[in-house]
């Protein structure tokens, strides 16, 4: 499985509650914070919802 490194690039002010929940579920708690995940369909769906707020890199 592919692994990805996800970095939060924008803050959560004036963001929909569903997008906030996705960021929290991904483990991102602030601008500049980074987490690594295995790219599953569930993670891909979360990333699609917040793609304008995060940077995704393949490892």
Backbone as a printed PyTorch tensor [residue, N CA C, xyz], in Angstrom:
tensor([[[  0.8450,  -1.1870,   0.0000],
         [  0.0000,   0.0000,   0.0000],
         [  0.8840,   1.2430,   0.0000]],

        [[  0.3880,   2.2870,  -0.6110],
         [  1.1150,   3.5520,  -0.6400],
         [  0.9890,   4.2620,   0.7020]],

        [[  2.0470,   4.9710,   1.0600],
         [  1.9950,   5.8140,   2.2430],
         [  2.0570,   7.2600,   1.7860]],

        [[  1.3530,   8.1310,   2.4900],
         [  1.3500,   9.5550,   2.1660],
         [  1.6670,  10.3650,   3.4130]],

        [[  2.2990,  11.5000,   3.1930],
         [  2.5700,  12.4590,   4.2600],
         [  1.6310,  13.6410,   4.0160]],

        [[  0.8120,  13.9600,   5.0130],
         [ -0.2020,  15.0070,   4.8880],
         [  0.1880,  16.1560,   5.8060]],

        [[  0.2420,  17.3720,   5.2520],
         [  0.5910,  18.5670,   6.0150],
         [ -0.5500,  19.5650,   5.9110]],

        [[ -0.9880,  20.0840,   7.0500],
         [ -2.0450,  21.0930,   7.0570],
         [ -1.4340,  22.4400,   6.6870]],

        [[ -2.0040,  23.0990,   5.6660],
         [ -1.4610,  24.3500,   5.1620],
         [ -2.3150,  25.5630,   5.5280]],

        [[ -3.5820,  25.3540,   5.8470],
         [ -4.4790,  26.4580,   6.1820],
         [ -5.1770,  26.1690,   7.4980]],

        [[ -5.6080,  27.2380,   8.1590],
         [ -6.2990,  27.1130,   9.4360],
         [ -7.7540,  26.7220,   9.2670]],

        [[ -8.4280,  26.4980,  10.4030],
         [ -9.8090,  26.0050,  10.3660],
         [-10.8470,  27.0890,  10.6440]],

        [[-10.4240,  28.3410,  10.6990],
         [-11.3800,  29.4190,  10.9040],
         [-12.2410,  29.5380,   9.6530]],

        [[-13.5480,  29.6800,   9.8330],
         [-14.5110,  29.8020,   8.7430],
         [-14.5050,  28.5840,   7.8260]],

        [[-14.4410,  27.4070,   8.4420],
         [-14.4600,  26.1460,   7.7090],
         [-15.6790,  25.3550,   8.1660]],

        [[-16.2590,  24.5970,   7.2580],
         [-17.4260,  23.7860,   7.5970],
         [-17.0940,  22.7610,   8.6820]],

        [[-18.0550,  22.4570,   9.5640],
         [-17.8130,  21.4880,  10.6360],
         [-17.3630,  20.1130,  10.1170]],

        [[-17.8690,  19.6840,   8.9510],
         [-17.4650,  18.3930,   8.3890],
         [-15.9810,  18.4060,   8.0220]],

        [[-15.5060,  19.5500,   7.5170],
         [-14.0930,  19.6460,   7.1570],
         [-13.2140,  19.6730,   8.4060]],

        [[-13.6650,  20.3530,   9.4430],
         [-12.9290,  20.3450,  10.7120],
         [-12.8120,  18.9250,  11.2490]],

        [[-13.9180,  18.1860,  11.1840],
         [-13.9190,  16.8150,  11.6810],
         [-12.9680,  15.9370,  10.8720]],

        [[-12.9080,  16.1450,   9.5600],
         [-11.9860,  15.3700,   8.7310],
         [-10.5400,  15.6620,   9.0910]],

        [[-10.2050,  16.9220,   9.3040],
         [ -8.8400,  17.2700,   9.6890],
         [ -8.4800,  16.6420,  11.0270]],

        [[ -9.4050,  16.6850,  11.9640],
         [ -9.1450,  16.0920,  13.2750],
         [ -8.9920,  14.5730,  13.1700]],

        [[ -9.8220,  13.9360,  12.3460],
         [ -9.7310,  12.4910,  12.1610],
         [ -8.4180,  12.0950,  11.4900]],

        [[ -7.8800,  12.9760,  10.6550],
         [ -6.5880,  12.7190,  10.0160],
         [ -5.4330,  12.9490,  10.9890]],

        [[ -5.7240,  13.5510,  12.1390],
         [ -4.6920,  13.7830,  13.1400],
         [ -4.0120,  15.1230,  13.0030]],

        [[ -4.5870,  16.0320,  12.2130],
         [ -3.9980,  17.3550,  12.0060],
         [ -4.6450,  18.3430,  12.9620]],

        [[ -3.8310,  19.0010,  13.7570],
         [ -4.3610,  19.8800,  14.7940],
         [ -3.8770,  21.3160,  14.6630]],

        [[ -3.2360,  21.6690,  13.5570],
         [ -2.7830,  23.0440,  13.3900],
         [ -1.9780,  23.2190,  12.1180]],

        [[ -1.7990,  24.4590,  11.7260],
         [ -1.0460,  24.7720,  10.5250],
         [  0.3850,  24.2740,  10.6840]],

        [[  0.8710,  23.5870,   9.6590],
         [  2.2370,  23.0890,   9.6710],
         [  2.3970,  21.7140,  10.2870]],

        [[  1.3460,  21.1680,  10.8740],
         [  1.4240,  19.8320,  11.4790],
         [  1.3780,  18.7710,  10.3790]],

        [[  2.1100,  17.6940,  10.5700],
         [  2.2420,  16.6450,   9.5620],
         [  1.9420,  15.2810,  10.1700]],

        [[  1.2740,  14.4490,   9.3860],
         [  0.9900,  13.0670,   9.7780],
         [  1.2300,  12.1750,   8.5670]],

        [[  1.5580,  10.9110,   8.8320],
         [  1.7240,   9.9230,   7.7780],
         [  0.6170,   8.8880,   7.9030]],

        [[  0.0390,   8.5120,   6.7610],
         [ -1.0340,   7.5280,   6.7250],
         [ -0.8260,   6.5970,   5.5430]],

        [[ -1.3710,   5.3930,   5.6580],
         [ -1.4570,   4.4890,   4.5130],
         [ -2.6520,   4.9580,   3.6910]],

        [[ -2.4690,   5.0570,   2.3790],
         [ -3.5150,   5.5970,   1.5100],
         [ -4.5650,   4.5270,   1.2330]],

        [[ -5.6350,   4.5480,   2.0200],
         [ -6.7700,   3.6560,   1.8430],
         [ -7.9030,   4.4630,   1.2230]],

        [[ -8.9550,   3.8200,   0.7480],
         [-10.0900,   4.5760,   0.2000],
         [-10.7100,   5.5430,   1.2130]],

        [[-10.7070,   5.1840,   2.4880],
         [-11.2650,   6.0550,   3.5270],
         [-10.4290,   7.3270,   3.6570]],

        [[ -9.1040,   7.1710,   3.7310],
         [ -8.2100,   8.3270,   3.8420],
         [ -8.3050,   9.1780,   2.5860]],

        [[ -8.3880,   8.5420,   1.4200],
         [ -8.5050,   9.2870,   0.1560],
         [ -9.7770,  10.1320,   0.1410]],

        [[-10.8740,   9.5820,   0.6480],
         [-12.1230,  10.3360,   0.7120],
         [-12.0130,  11.5370,   1.6320]],

        [[-11.3450,  11.3660,   2.7830],
         [-11.1350,  12.4890,   3.6970],
         [-10.2900,  13.5660,   3.0410]],

        [[ -9.2480,  13.1490,   2.3300],
         [ -8.3680,  14.1140,   1.6670],
         [ -9.1020,  14.8800,   0.5760]],

        [[-10.0110,  14.2100,  -0.1270],
         [-10.7810,  14.8980,  -1.1610],
         [-11.6350,  16.0170,  -0.5700]],

        [[-12.1310,  15.8240,   0.6520],
         [-12.9820,  16.8340,   1.2870],
         [-12.1950,  18.0560,   1.7340]],

        [[-10.9100,  17.8950,   2.0450],
         [-10.1130,  19.0060,   2.5710],
         [ -8.8870,  19.2920,   1.6960]],

        [[ -8.9610,  18.9490,   0.4130],
         [ -7.7960,  19.0830,  -0.4640],
         [ -7.3090,  20.5150,  -0.6060]],

        [[ -8.1690,  21.4880,  -0.3660],
         [ -7.7720,  22.8930,  -0.4680],
         [ -7.0180,  23.3690,   0.7820]],

        [[ -6.9510,  22.5290,   1.8190],
         [ -6.3240,  22.9220,   3.0840],
         [ -5.0570,  22.1410,   3.4100]],

        [[ -4.7550,  21.1040,   2.6340],
         [ -3.6280,  20.2450,   2.9570],
         [ -2.7070,  20.0640,   1.7520]],

        [[ -1.4770,  19.6470,   2.0650],
         [ -0.5120,  19.2710,   1.0320],
         [ -0.2370,  17.7860,   1.2250]],

        [[ -0.3050,  17.0040,   0.1370],
         [ -0.1370,  15.5670,   0.2120],
         [  1.1020,  15.1790,  -0.5860]],

        [[  2.0010,  14.4060,   0.0560],
         [  3.2050,  13.9140,  -0.6100],
         [  3.2570,  12.4110,  -0.4730]],

        [[  3.6340,  11.7090,  -1.5540],
         [  3.8400,  10.2670,  -1.4670],
         [  5.1870,   9.9920,  -0.8340]],

        [[  5.2340,   8.9610,  -0.0350],
         [  6.5020,   8.5880,   0.6150],
         [  7.1110,   7.4260,  -0.1460]]])
